């Protein structure tokens, strides 16, 4: 059984990458699909998926499949509190995201 210091240390390691932090910051707004995150990050699908795998394995995010799309959300409320402390409150997105998923095209929650 991990002690609390090991667990927190592992959480900080998972969150220590700038792109993973950006993904987590975006997920504070709600669920997002891989294509949405690709558009936000301006990174290829393989790279985004690799970062999401690390976050999933660290039990920081959870995924849910809906047809062809996989949606991710924060799985650990501690992460949301840490992001709030480190980055401040969730801001308003300045630019629209060009993403073809049903969530983004209908503006509904997946």
VENBELCOR-V68343 format. One line per field, one symbol per residue. phi: phi as a letter, one per 40 degrees, with the letter a starting at -180 (. if undefined). burial: # if it has 24 or more other C-alpha atoms within 12 Angstrom, else .. A space follows every 50 residues. Layout:
phi->???
burial->???
This chain:
phi->.cccccccdccccccccdccccccccccchdacccccdcccfbcdccccc ccccccccfcbbbacbgcbbbbacbbccccccccccbgccccccbcbcbc cdcccbfbcc
burial->..........#..##...##########.############......##. ##.###.######......#####....##..#................. #.##......
